[in-house]
């Protein structure tokens, strides 16, 4: 993974971190703060179904 990918994962999971961290430090943060909660995170999105709710047709 790139540094930017790791940063995105941390942001998506609400993990606060210093932008000056190097890639190995970001990897450790992902291992410590994201991976232990991954099962719970997946369970939250397991029942999401597509819908058109909130989509507005603007027209041309």
PDBQT receptor file of N, H, CA, C and O in Angstrom, charges set to zero:
ATOM      1  N   UNK A   1       0.837  -1.185   0.000  1.00  0.00    +0.000 N 
ATOM      2  CA  UNK A   1       0.000   0.000   0.000  1.00  0.00    +0.000 C 
ATOM      3  C   UNK A   1       0.877   1.242   0.000  1.00  0.00    +0.000 C 
ATOM      4  O   UNK A   1       1.975   1.257   0.558  1.00  0.00    +0.000 OA
ATOM      5  N   UNK A   2       0.366   2.267  -0.635  1.00  0.00    +0.000 N 
ATOM      6  H   UNK A   2      -0.525   2.254  -1.088  1.00  0.00    +0.000 HD
ATOM      7  CA  UNK A   2       1.063   3.546  -0.640  1.00  0.00    +0.000 C 
ATOM      8  C   UNK A   2       0.743   4.304   0.649  1.00  0.00    +0.000 C 
ATOM      9  O   UNK A   2      -0.204   3.977   1.364  1.00  0.00    +0.000 OA
ATOM     10  N   UNK A   3       1.553   5.318   0.923  1.00  0.00    +0.000 N 
ATOM     11  H   UNK A   3       2.322   5.584   0.342  1.00  0.00    +0.000 HD
ATOM     12  CA  UNK A   3       1.339   6.163   2.087  1.00  0.00    +0.000 C 
ATOM     13  C   UNK A   3      -0.069   6.760   2.043  1.00  0.00    +0.000 C 
ATOM     14  O   UNK A   3      -0.758   6.817   3.061  1.00  0.00    +0.000 OA
ATOM     15  N   UNK A   4      -0.484   7.199   0.864  1.00  0.00    +0.000 N 
ATOM     16  H   UNK A   4       0.077   7.153   0.037  1.00  0.00    +0.000 HD
ATOM     17  CA  UNK A   4      -1.796   7.829   0.725  1.00  0.00    +0.000 C 
ATOM     18  C   UNK A   4      -2.933   6.831   0.996  1.00  0.00    +0.000 C 
ATOM     19  O   UNK A   4      -3.969   7.211   1.542  1.00  0.00    +0.000 OA
ATOM     20  N   UNK A   5      -2.746   5.572   0.622  1.00  0.00    +0.000 N 
ATOM     21  H   UNK A   5      -1.905   5.264   0.179  1.00  0.00    +0.000 HD
ATOM     22  CA  UNK A   5      -3.753   4.546   0.885  1.00  0.00    +0.000 C 
ATOM     23  C   UNK A   5      -3.883   4.291   2.389  1.00  0.00    +0.000 C 
ATOM     24  O   UNK A   5      -4.990   4.166   2.912  1.00  0.00    +0.000 OA
ATOM     25  N   UNK A   6      -2.756   4.217   3.067  1.00  0.00    +0.000 N 
ATOM     26  H   UNK A   6      -1.856   4.318   2.643  1.00  0.00    +0.000 HD
ATOM     27  CA  UNK A   6      -2.773   4.013   4.518  1.00  0.00    +0.000 C 
ATOM     28  C   UNK A   6      -3.449   5.187   5.214  1.00  0.00    +0.000 C 
ATOM     29  O   UNK A   6      -4.224   5.006   6.153  1.00  0.00    +0.000 OA
ATOM     30  N   UNK A   7      -3.148   6.375   4.745  1.00  0.00    +0.000 N 
ATOM     31  H   UNK A   7      -2.519   6.522   3.983  1.00  0.00    +0.000 HD
ATOM     32  CA  UNK A   7      -3.751   7.583   5.307  1.00  0.00    +0.000 C 
ATOM     33  C   UNK A   7      -5.270   7.547   5.131  1.00  0.00    +0.000 C 
ATOM     34  O   UNK A   7      -6.010   7.888   6.054  1.00  0.00    +0.000 OA
ATOM     35  N   UNK A   8      -5.731   7.137   3.962  1.00  0.00    +0.000 N 
ATOM     36  H   UNK A   8      -5.129   6.860   3.212  1.00  0.00    +0.000 HD
ATOM     37  CA  UNK A   8      -7.162   7.052   3.678  1.00  0.00    +0.000 C 
ATOM     38  C   UNK A   8      -7.843   6.054   4.612  1.00  0.00    +0.000 C 
ATOM     39  O   UNK A   8      -8.916   6.334   5.145  1.00  0.00    +0.000 OA
ATOM     40  N   UNK A   9      -7.225   4.899   4.811  1.00  0.00    +0.000 N 
ATOM     41  H   UNK A   9      -6.353   4.671   4.378  1.00  0.00    +0.000 HD
ATOM     42  CA  UNK A   9      -7.790   3.874   5.697  1.00  0.00    +0.000 C 
ATOM     43  C   UNK A   9      -7.917   4.422   7.116  1.00  0.00    +0.000 C 
ATOM     44  O   UNK A   9      -8.945   4.234   7.766  1.00  0.00    +0.000 OA
ATOM     45  N   UNK A  10      -6.883   5.092   7.591  1.00  0.00    +0.000 N 
ATOM     46  H   UNK A  10      -6.048   5.244   7.062  1.00  0.00    +0.000 HD
ATOM     47  CA  UNK A  10      -6.918   5.636   8.944  1.00  0.00    +0.000 C 
ATOM     48  C   UNK A  10      -8.009   6.697   9.083  1.00  0.00    +0.000 C 
ATOM     49  O   UNK A  10      -8.715   6.734  10.091  1.00  0.00    +0.000 OA
ATOM     50  N   UNK A  11      -8.147   7.548   8.088  1.00  0.00    +0.000 N 
ATOM     51  H   UNK A  11      -7.573   7.518   7.269  1.00  0.00    +0.000 HD
ATOM     52  CA  UNK A  11      -9.175   8.586   8.128  1.00  0.00    +0.000 C 
ATOM     53  C   UNK A  11     -10.570   7.966   8.104  1.00  0.00    +0.000 C 
ATOM     54  O   UNK A  11     -11.451   8.395   8.849  1.00  0.00    +0.000 OA
ATOM     55  N   UNK A  12     -10.776   6.961   7.254  1.00  0.00    +0.000 N 
ATOM     56  H   UNK A  12     -10.060   6.613   6.648  1.00  0.00    +0.000 HD
ATOM     57  CA  UNK A  12     -12.082   6.294   7.163  1.00  0.00    +0.000 C 
ATOM     58  C   UNK A  12     -12.487   5.644   8.482  1.00  0.00    +0.000 C 
ATOM     59  O   UNK A  12     -13.676   5.523   8.777  1.00  0.00    +0.000 OA
ATOM     60  N   UNK A  13     -11.505   5.228   9.271  1.00  0.00    +0.000 N 
ATOM     61  H   UNK A  13     -10.539   5.327   9.032  1.00  0.00    +0.000 HD
ATOM     62  CA  UNK A  13     -11.794   4.570  10.543  1.00  0.00    +0.000 C 
ATOM     63  C   UNK A  13     -11.715   5.535  11.723  1.00  0.00    +0.000 C 
ATOM     64  O   UNK A  13     -11.779   5.114  12.878  1.00  0.00    +0.000 OA
ATOM     65  N   UNK A  14     -11.577   6.818  11.434  1.00  0.00    +0.000 N 
ATOM     66  H   UNK A  14     -11.525   7.160  10.496  1.00  0.00    +0.000 HD
ATOM     67  CA  UNK A  14     -11.596   7.824  12.496  1.00  0.00    +0.000 C 
ATOM     68  C   UNK A  14     -10.369   7.845  13.379  1.00  0.00    +0.000 C 
ATOM     69  O   UNK A  14     -10.438   8.296  14.522  1.00  0.00    +0.000 OA
ATOM     70  N   UNK A  15      -9.249   7.368  12.873  1.00  0.00    +0.000 N 
ATOM     71  H   UNK A  15      -9.193   7.001  11.945  1.00  0.00    +0.000 HD
ATOM     72  CA  UNK A  15      -8.019   7.353  13.652  1.00  0.00    +0.000 C 
ATOM     73  C   UNK A  15      -7.270   8.668  13.417  1.00  0.00    +0.000 C 
ATOM     74  O   UNK A  15      -6.958   9.017  12.278  1.00  0.00    +0.000 OA
ATOM     75  N   UNK A  16      -6.989   9.386  14.496  1.00  0.00    +0.000 N 
ATOM     76  H   UNK A  16      -7.242   9.103  15.420  1.00  0.00    +0.000 HD
ATOM     77  CA  UNK A  16      -6.230  10.624  14.386  1.00  0.00    +0.000 C 
ATOM     78  C   UNK A  16      -4.747  10.288  14.367  1.00  0.00    +0.000 C 
ATOM     79  O   UNK A  16      -4.288   9.419  15.107  1.00  0.00    +0.000 OA
ATOM     80  N   UNK A  17      -3.999  10.984  13.513  1.00  0.00    +0.000 N 
ATOM     81  H   UNK A  17      -4.372  11.690  12.911  1.00  0.00    +0.000 HD
ATOM     82  CA  UNK A  17      -2.572  10.732  13.406  1.00  0.00    +0.000 C 
ATOM     83  C   UNK A  17      -1.872  11.977  12.891  1.00  0.00    +0.000 C 
ATOM     84  O   UNK A  17      -2.499  12.867  12.317  1.00  0.00    +0.000 OA
ATOM     85  N   UNK A  18      -0.581  12.027  13.101  1.00  0.00    +0.000 N 
ATOM     86  H   UNK A  18      -0.071  11.305  13.568  1.00  0.00    +0.000 HD
ATOM     87  CA  UNK A  18       0.244  13.143  12.652  1.00  0.00    +0.000 C 
ATOM     88  C   UNK A  18       0.583  12.932  11.178  1.00  0.00    +0.000 C 
ATOM     89  O   UNK A  18       1.008  11.845  10.790  1.00  0.00    +0.000 OA
ATOM     90  N   UNK A  19       0.401  13.949  10.369  1.00  0.00    +0.000 N 
ATOM     91  H   UNK A  19       0.055  14.833  10.685  1.00  0.00    +0.000 HD
ATOM     92  CA  UNK A  19       0.681  13.830   8.937  1.00  0.00    +0.000 C 
ATOM     93  C   UNK A  19       2.167  13.652   8.643  1.00  0.00    +0.000 C 
ATOM     94  O   UNK A  19       2.537  13.280   7.529  1.00  0.00    +0.000 OA
ATOM     95  N   UNK A  20       3.013  13.910   9.621  1.00  0.00    +0.000 N 
ATOM     96  H   UNK A  20       2.713  14.211  10.526  1.00  0.00    +0.000 HD
ATOM     97  CA  UNK A  20       4.454  13.770   9.418  1.00  0.00    +0.000 C 
ATOM     98  C   UNK A  20       4.939  12.339   9.624  1.00  0.00    +0.000 C 
ATOM     99  O   UNK A  20       6.129  12.067   9.465  1.00  0.00    +0.000 OA
ATOM    100  N   UNK A  21       4.049  11.427   9.972  1.00  0.00    +0.000 N 
ATOM    101  H   UNK A  21       3.082  11.647  10.102  1.00  0.00    +0.000 HD
ATOM    102  CA  UNK A  21       4.460  10.038  10.208  1.00  0.00    +0.000 C 
ATOM    103  C   UNK A  21       4.937   9.397   8.910  1.00  0.00    +0.000 C 
ATOM    104  O   UNK A  21       4.418   9.669   7.827  1.00  0.00    +0.000 OA
ATOM    105  N   UNK A  22       5.922   8.555   9.052  1.00  0.00    +0.000 N 
ATOM    106  H   UNK A  22       6.344   8.334   9.931  1.00  0.00    +0.000 HD
ATOM    107  CA  UNK A  22       6.458   7.799   7.916  1.00  0.00    +0.000 C 
ATOM    108  C   UNK A  22       5.612   6.548   7.694  1.00  0.00    +0.000 C 
ATOM    109  O   UNK A  22       4.821   6.158   8.554  1.00  0.00    +0.000 OA
ATOM    110  N   UNK A  23       5.789   5.931   6.539  1.00  0.00    +0.000 N 
ATOM    111  H   UNK A  23       6.431   6.247   5.841  1.00  0.00    +0.000 HD
ATOM    112  CA  UNK A  23       4.989   4.766   6.160  1.00  0.00    +0.000 C 
ATOM    113  C   UNK A  23       5.038   3.639   7.199  1.00  0.00    +0.000 C 
ATOM    114  O   UNK A  23       3.984   3.097   7.530  1.00  0.00    +0.000 OA
ATOM    115  N   UNK A  24       6.213   3.257   7.731  1.00  0.00    +0.000 N 
ATOM    116  H   UNK A  24       7.069   3.698   7.462  1.00  0.00    +0.000 HD
ATOM    117  CA  UNK A  24       6.222   2.176   8.730  1.00  0.00    +0.000 C 
ATOM    118  C   UNK A  24       5.392   2.501   9.980  1.00  0.00    +0.000 C 
ATOM    119  O   UNK A  24       4.791   1.612  10.583  1.00  0.00    +0.000 OA
ATOM    120  N   UNK A  25       5.368   3.764  10.353  1.00  0.00    +0.000 N 
ATOM    121  H   UNK A  25       5.856   4.487   9.863  1.00  0.00    +0.000 HD
ATOM    122  CA  UNK A  25       4.572   4.166  11.515  1.00  0.00    +0.000 C 
ATOM    123  C   UNK A  25       3.075   4.100  11.195  1.00  0.00    +0.000 C 
ATOM    124  O   UNK A  25       2.267   3.736  12.049  1.00  0.00    +0.000 OA
ATOM    125  N   UNK A  26       2.714   4.455   9.960  1.00  0.00    +0.000 N 
ATOM    126  H   UNK A  26       3.370   4.751   9.266  1.00  0.00    +0.000 HD
ATOM    127  CA  UNK A  26       1.312   4.355   9.549  1.00  0.00    +0.000 C 
ATOM    128  C   UNK A  26       0.861   2.894   9.501  1.00  0.00    +0.000 C 
ATOM    129  O   UNK A  26      -0.264   2.572   9.881  1.00  0.00    +0.000 OA
ATOM    130  N   UNK A  27       1.743   2.020   9.033  1.00  0.00    +0.000 N 
ATOM    131  H   UNK A  27       2.657   2.282   8.723  1.00  0.00    +0.000 HD
ATOM    132  CA  UNK A  27       1.429   0.585   8.995  1.00  0.00    +0.000 C 
ATOM    133  C   UNK A  27       1.165   0.083  10.412  1.00  0.00    +0.000 C 
ATOM    134  O   UNK A  27       0.219  -0.673  10.636  1.00  0.00    +0.000 OA
ATOM    135  N   UNK A  28       1.992   0.495  11.363  1.00  0.00    +0.000 N 
ATOM    136  H   UNK A  28       2.760   1.108  11.182  1.00  0.00    +0.000 HD
ATOM    137  CA  UNK A  28       1.787   0.082  12.755  1.00  0.00    +0.000 C 
ATOM    138  C   UNK A  28       0.458   0.596  13.299  1.00  0.00    +0.000 C 
ATOM    139  O   UNK A  28      -0.234  -0.117  14.025  1.00  0.00    +0.000 OA
ATOM    140  N   UNK A  29       0.100   1.826  12.953  1.00  0.00    +0.000 N 
ATOM    141  H   UNK A  29       0.662   2.406  12.363  1.00  0.00    +0.000 HD
ATOM    142  CA  UNK A  29      -1.187   2.369  13.393  1.00  0.00    +0.000 C 
ATOM    143  C   UNK A  29      -2.348   1.564  12.822  1.00  0.00    +0.000 C 
ATOM    144  O   UNK A  29      -3.316   1.286  13.531  1.00  0.00    +0.000 OA
ATOM    145  N   UNK A  30      -2.262   1.190  11.557  1.00  0.00    +0.000 N 
ATOM    146  H   UNK A  30      -1.477   1.416  10.981  1.00  0.00    +0.000 HD
ATOM    147  CA  UNK A  30      -3.315   0.374  10.947  1.00  0.00    +0.000 C 
ATOM    148  C   UNK A  30      -3.417  -0.961  11.671  1.00  0.00    +0.000 C 
ATOM    149  O   UNK A  30      -4.518  -1.422  11.971  1.00  0.00    +0.000 OA
ATOM    150  N   UNK A  31      -2.290  -1.576  11.950  1.00  0.00    +0.000 N 
ATOM    151  H   UNK A  31      -1.396  -1.201  11.706  1.00  0.00    +0.000 HD
ATOM    152  CA  UNK A  31      -2.288  -2.868  12.652  1.00  0.00    +0.000 C 
ATOM    153  C   UNK A  31      -2.879  -2.748  14.054  1.00  0.00    +0.000 C 
ATOM    154  O   UNK A  31      -3.603  -3.637  14.503  1.00  0.00    +0.000 OA
ATOM    155  N   UNK A  32      -2.571  -1.653  14.744  1.00  0.00    +0.000 N 
ATOM    156  H   UNK A  32      -1.982  -0.931  14.380  1.00  0.00    +0.000 HD
ATOM    157  CA  UNK A  32      -3.012  -1.488  16.132  1.00  0.00    +0.000 C 
ATOM    158  C   UNK A  32      -4.438  -0.981  16.265  1.00  0.00    +0.000 C 
ATOM    159  O   UNK A  32      -5.156  -1.402  17.173  1.00  0.00    +0.000 OA
ATOM    160  N   UNK A  33      -4.868  -0.080  15.375  1.00  0.00    +0.000 N 
ATOM    161  H   UNK A  33      -4.285   0.262  14.638  1.00  0.00    +0.000 HD
ATOM    162  CA  UNK A  33      -6.139   0.606  15.559  1.00  0.00    +0.000 C 
ATOM    163  C   UNK A  33      -7.240   0.187  14.597  1.00  0.00    +0.000 C 
ATOM    164  O   UNK A  33      -8.419   0.347  14.910  1.00  0.00    +0.000 OA
ATOM    165  N   UNK A  34      -6.880  -0.351  13.421  1.00  0.00    +0.000 N 
ATOM    166  H   UNK A  34      -5.922  -0.482  13.167  1.00  0.00    +0.000 HD
ATOM    167  CA  UNK A  34      -7.896  -0.687  12.414  1.00  0.00    +0.000 C 
ATOM    168  C   UNK A  34      -8.161  -2.190  12.365  1.00  0.00    +0.000 C 
ATOM    169  O   UNK A  34      -9.312  -2.618  12.446  1.00  0.00    +0.000 OA
ATOM    170  N   UNK A  35      -7.126  -2.974  12.235  1.00  0.00    +0.000 N 
ATOM    171  H   UNK A  35      -6.191  -2.626  12.169  1.00  0.00    +0.000 HD
ATOM    172  CA  UNK A  35      -7.314  -4.420  12.063  1.00  0.00    +0.000 C 
ATOM    173  C   UNK A  35      -8.084  -5.095  13.195  1.00  0.00    +0.000 C 
ATOM    174  O   UNK A  35      -8.906  -5.967  12.913  1.00  0.00    +0.000 OA
ATOM    175  N   UNK A  36      -7.860  -4.736  14.469  1.00  0.00    +0.000 N 
ATOM    176  H   UNK A  36      -7.192  -4.027  14.698  1.00  0.00    +0.000 HD
ATOM    177  CA  UNK A  36      -8.641  -5.385  15.535  1.00  0.00    +0.000 C 
ATOM    178  C   UNK A  36     -10.145  -5.126  15.432  1.00  0.00    +0.000 C 
ATOM    179  O   UNK A  36     -10.939  -5.922  15.933  1.00  0.00    +0.000 OA
ATOM    180  N   UNK A  37     -10.541  -4.038  14.797  1.00  0.00    +0.000 N 
ATOM    181  H   UNK A  37      -9.896  -3.392  14.390  1.00  0.00    +0.000 HD
ATOM    182  CA  UNK A  37     -11.958  -3.678  14.692  1.00  0.00    +0.000 C 
ATOM    183  C   UNK A  37     -12.547  -3.991  13.319  1.00  0.00    +0.000 C 
ATOM    184  O   UNK A  37     -13.677  -3.598  13.032  1.00  0.00    +0.000 OA
ATOM    185  N   UNK A  38     -11.816  -4.676  12.487  1.00  0.00    +0.000 N 
ATOM    186  H   UNK A  38     -10.897  -4.995  12.720  1.00  0.00    +0.000 HD
ATOM    187  CA  UNK A  38     -12.237  -4.902  11.114  1.00  0.00    +0.000 C 
ATOM    188  C   UNK A  38     -13.510  -5.744  11.015  1.00  0.00    +0.000 C 
ATOM    189  O   UNK A  38     -14.352  -5.480  10.157  1.00  0.00    +0.000 OA
ATOM    190  N   UNK A  39     -13.662  -6.739  11.865  1.00  0.00    +0.000 N 
ATOM    191  H   UNK A  39     -12.978  -6.953  12.561  1.00  0.00    +0.000 HD
ATOM    192  CA  UNK A  39     -14.860  -7.584  11.831  1.00  0.00    +0.000 C 
ATOM    193  C   UNK A  39     -16.092  -6.742  12.155  1.00  0.00    +0.000 C 
ATOM    194  O   UNK A  39     -17.124  -6.870  11.496  1.00  0.00    +0.000 OA
ATOM    195  N   UNK A  40     -15.985  -5.900  13.149  1.00  0.00    +0.000 N 
ATOM    196  H   UNK A  40     -15.147  -5.797  13.683  1.00  0.00    +0.000 HD
ATOM    197  CA  UNK A  40     -17.100  -5.022  13.533  1.00  0.00    +0.000 C 
ATOM    198  C   UNK A  40     -17.403  -4.032  12.411  1.00  0.00    +0.000 C 
ATOM    199  O   UNK A  40     -18.569  -3.769  12.115  1.00  0.00    +0.000 OA
ATOM    200  N   UNK A  41     -16.374  -3.487  11.791  1.00  0.00    +0.000 N 
ATOM    201  H   UNK A  41     -15.427  -3.701  12.032  1.00  0.00    +0.000 HD
ATOM    202  CA  UNK A  41     -16.533  -2.535  10.699  1.00  0.00    +0.000 C 
ATOM    203  C   UNK A  41     -17.256  -3.179   9.522  1.00  0.00    +0.000 C 
ATOM    204  O   UNK A  41     -18.157  -2.576   8.941  1.00  0.00    +0.000 OA
ATOM    205  N   UNK A  42     -16.867  -4.392   9.171  1.00  0.00    +0.000 N 
ATOM    206  H   UNK A  42     -16.135  -4.883   9.644  1.00  0.00    +0.000 HD
ATOM    207  CA  UNK A  42     -17.520  -5.100   8.064  1.00  0.00    +0.000 C 
ATOM    208  C   UNK A  42     -18.976  -5.412   8.405  1.00  0.00    +0.000 C 
ATOM    209  O   UNK A  42     -19.843  -5.344   7.534  1.00  0.00    +0.000 OA
ATOM    210  N   UNK A  43     -19.248  -5.752   9.657  1.00  0.00    +0.000 N 
ATOM    211  H   UNK A  43     -18.543  -5.808  10.364  1.00  0.00    +0.000 HD
ATOM    212  CA  UNK A  43     -20.614  -6.080  10.067  1.00  0.00    +0.000 C 
ATOM    213  C   UNK A  43     -21.536  -4.873   9.918  1.00  0.00    +0.000 C 
ATOM    214  O   UNK A  43     -22.718  -5.031   9.612  1.00  0.00    +0.000 OA
ATOM    215  N   UNK A  44     -21.011  -3.678  10.131  1.00  0.00    +0.000 N 
ATOM    216  H   UNK A  44     -20.051  -3.550  10.380  1.00  0.00    +0.000 HD
ATOM    217  CA  UNK A  44     -21.826  -2.468  10.005  1.00  0.00    +0.000 C 
ATOM    218  C   UNK A  44     -22.286  -2.236   8.572  1.00  0.00    +0.000 C 
ATOM    219  O   UNK A  44     -23.331  -1.623   8.351  1.00  0.00    +0.000 OA
ATOM    220  N   UNK A  45     -21.530  -2.711   7.608  1.00  0.00    +0.000 N 
ATOM    221  H   UNK A  45     -20.682  -3.209   7.787  1.00  0.00    +0.000 HD
ATOM    222  CA  UNK A  45     -21.856  -2.490   6.211  1.00  0.00    +0.000 C 
ATOM    223  C   UNK A  45     -22.388  -3.740   5.511  1.00  0.00    +0.000 C 
ATOM    224  O   UNK A  45     -22.633  -3.712   4.305  1.00  0.00    +0.000 OA
ATOM    225  N   UNK A  46     -22.565  -4.812   6.238  1.00  0.00    +0.000 N 
ATOM    226  H   UNK A  46     -22.366  -4.835   7.218  1.00  0.00    +0.000 HD
ATOM    227  CA  UNK A  46     -22.999  -6.070   5.634  1.00  0.00    +0.000 C 
ATOM    228  C   UNK A  46     -24.428  -5.997   5.099  1.00  0.00    +0.000 C 
ATOM    229  O   UNK A  46     -24.758  -6.658   4.114  1.00  0.00    +0.000 OA
ATOM    230  N   UNK A  47     -25.268  -5.203   5.739  1.00  0.00    +0.000 N 
ATOM    231  H   UNK A  47     -25.000  -4.667   6.539  1.00  0.00    +0.000 HD
ATOM    232  CA  UNK A  47     -26.680  -5.159   5.358  1.00  0.00    +0.000 C 
ATOM    233  C   UNK A  47     -27.042  -3.925   4.541  1.00  0.00    +0.000 C 
ATOM    234  O   UNK A  47     -28.223  -3.616   4.384  1.00  0.00    +0.000 OA
ATOM    235  N   UNK A  48     -26.071  -3.235   4.032  1.00  0.00    +0.000 N 
ATOM    236  H   UNK A  48     -25.112  -3.486   4.159  1.00  0.00    +0.000 HD
ATOM    237  CA  UNK A  48     -26.334  -2.045   3.217  1.00  0.00    +0.000 C 
ATOM    238  C   UNK A  48     -26.860  -2.481   1.862  1.00  0.00    +0.000 C 
ATOM    239  O   UNK A  48     -26.279  -3.339   1.196  1.00  0.00    +0.000 OA
ATOM    240  N   UNK A  49     -27.973  -1.872   1.467  1.00  0.00    +0.000 N 
ATOM    241  H   UNK A  49     -28.444  -1.176   2.008  1.00  0.00    +0.000 HD
ATOM    242  CA  UNK A  49     -28.582  -2.211   0.188  1.00  0.00    +0.000 C 
ATOM    243  C   UNK A  49     -28.638  -0.947  -0.677  1.00  0.00    +0.000 C 
ATOM    244  O   UNK A  49     -28.851   0.149  -0.158  1.00  0.00    +0.000 OA
ATOM    245  N   UNK A  50     -28.450  -1.093  -1.978  1.00  0.00    +0.000 N 
ATOM    246  H   UNK A  50     -28.277  -1.983  -2.400  1.00  0.00    +0.000 HD
ATOM    247  CA  UNK A  50     -28.523   0.078  -2.851  1.00  0.00    +0.000 C 
ATOM    248  C   UNK A  50     -29.934   0.653  -2.887  1.00  0.00    +0.000 C 
ATOM    249  O   UNK A  50     -30.922  -0.075  -2.783  1.00  0.00    +0.000 OA
ATOM    250  N   UNK A  51     -30.006   1.951  -3.035  1.00  0.00    +0.000 N 
ATOM    251  H   UNK A  51     -29.204   2.542  -3.120  1.00  0.00    +0.000 HD
ATOM    252  CA  UNK A  51     -31.305   2.605  -3.125  1.00  0.00    +0.000 C 
ATOM    253  C   UNK A  51     -31.151   3.918  -3.879  1.00  0.00    +0.000 C 
ATOM    254  O   UNK A  51     -30.044   4.443  -3.998  1.00  0.00    +0.000 OA
ATOM    255  N   UNK A  52     -32.237   4.437  -4.380  1.00  0.00    +0.000 N 
ATOM    256  H   UNK A  52     -33.137   4.010  -4.284  1.00  0.00    +0.000 HD
ATOM    257  CA  UNK A  52     -32.194   5.712  -5.078  1.00  0.00    +0.000 C 
ATOM    258  C   UNK A  52     -32.564   6.859  -4.133  1.00  0.00    +0.000 C 
ATOM    259  O   UNK A  52     -32.696   8.001  -4.575  1.00  0.00    +0.000 OA
ATOM    260  N   UNK A  53     -32.726   6.578  -2.878  1.00  0.00    +0.000 N 
ATOM    261  H   UNK A  53     -32.619   5.650  -2.519  1.00  0.00    +0.000 HD
ATOM    262  CA  UNK A  53     -33.075   7.604  -1.909  1.00  0.00    +0.000 C 
ATOM    263  C   UNK A  53     -31.980   8.677  -1.859  1.00  0.00    +0.000 C 
ATOM    264  O   UNK A  53     -30.796   8.362  -1.745  1.00  0.00    +0.000 OA
ATOM    265  N   UNK A  54     -32.377   9.903  -1.941  1.00  0.00    +0.000 N 
ATOM    266  H   UNK A  54     -33.339  10.159  -2.033  1.00  0.00    +0.000 HD
ATOM    267  CA  UNK A  54     -31.431  11.011  -1.897  1.00  0.00    +0.000 C 
ATOM    268  C   UNK A  54     -30.902  11.425  -3.246  1.00  0.00    +0.000 C 
ATOM    269  O   UNK A  54     -30.179  12.416  -3.342  1.00  0.00    +0.000 OA
ATOM    270  N   UNK A  55     -31.240  10.695  -4.295  1.00  0.00    +0.000 N 
ATOM    271  H   UNK A  55     -31.828   9.890  -4.217  1.00  0.00    +0.000 HD
ATOM    272  CA  UNK A  55     -30.801  11.049  -5.635  1.00  0.00    +0.000 C 
ATOM    273  C   UNK A  55     -31.838  11.964  -6.268  1.00  0.00    +0.000 C 
ATOM    274  O   UNK A  55     -33.027  11.646  -6.300  1.00  0.00    +0.000 OA
ATOM    275  N   UNK A  56     -31.384  13.080  -6.759  1.00  0.00    +0.000 N 
ATOM    276  H   UNK A  56     -30.418  13.338  -6.733  1.00  0.00    +0.000 HD
ATOM    277  CA  UNK A  56     -32.289  14.074  -7.353  1.00  0.00    +0.000 C 
ATOM    278  C   UNK A  56     -32.006  14.182  -8.835  1.00  0.00    +0.000 C 
ATOM    279  O   UNK A  56     -30.856  14.360  -9.236  1.00  0.00    +0.000 OA
ATOM    280  N   UNK A  57     -33.045  14.075  -9.658  1.00  0.00    +0.000 N 
ATOM    281  H   UNK A  57     -33.980  13.930  -9.332  1.00  0.00    +0.000 HD
ATOM    282  CA  UNK A  57     -32.880  14.237 -11.100  1.00  0.00    +0.000 C 
ATOM    283  C   UNK A  57     -32.911  15.715 -11.421  1.00  0.00    +0.000 C 
ATOM    284  O   UNK A  57     -33.892  16.397 -11.125  1.00  0.00    +0.000 OA
ATOM    285  N   UNK A  58     -31.858  16.212 -12.017  1.00  0.00    +0.000 N 
ATOM    286  H   UNK A  58     -31.061  15.658 -12.258  1.00  0.00    +0.000 HD
ATOM    287  CA  UNK A  58     -31.757  17.627 -12.332  1.00  0.00    +0.000 C 
ATOM    288  C   UNK A  58     -32.291  17.893 -13.721  1.00  0.00    +0.000 C 
ATOM    289  O   UNK A  58     -32.898  18.938 -13.954  1.00  0.00    +0.000 OA
ATOM    290  N   UNK A  59     -32.084  16.989 -14.636  1.00  0.00    +0.000 N 
ATOM    291  H   UNK A  59     -31.591  16.140 -14.446  1.00  0.00    +0.000 HD
ATOM    292  CA  UNK A  59     -32.572  17.145 -15.993  1.00  0.00    +0.000 C 
ATOM    293  C   UNK A  59     -31.670  18.028 -16.840  1.00  0.00    +0.000 C 
ATOM    294  O   UNK A  59     -30.810  18.745 -16.329  1.00  0.00    +0.000 OA
ATOM    295  N   UNK A  60     -31.885  17.957 -18.130  1.00  0.00    +0.000 N 
ATOM    296  H   UNK A  60     -32.584  17.374 -18.545  1.00  0.00    +0.000 HD
ATOM    297  CA  UNK A  60     -31.071  18.749 -19.046  1.00  0.00    +0.000 C 
ATOM    298  C   UNK A  60     -31.938  19.599 -19.923  1.00  0.00    +0.000 C 
ATOM    299  O   UNK A  60     -31.428  20.339 -20.764  1.00  0.00    +0.000 OA
TER     300      UNK A  60
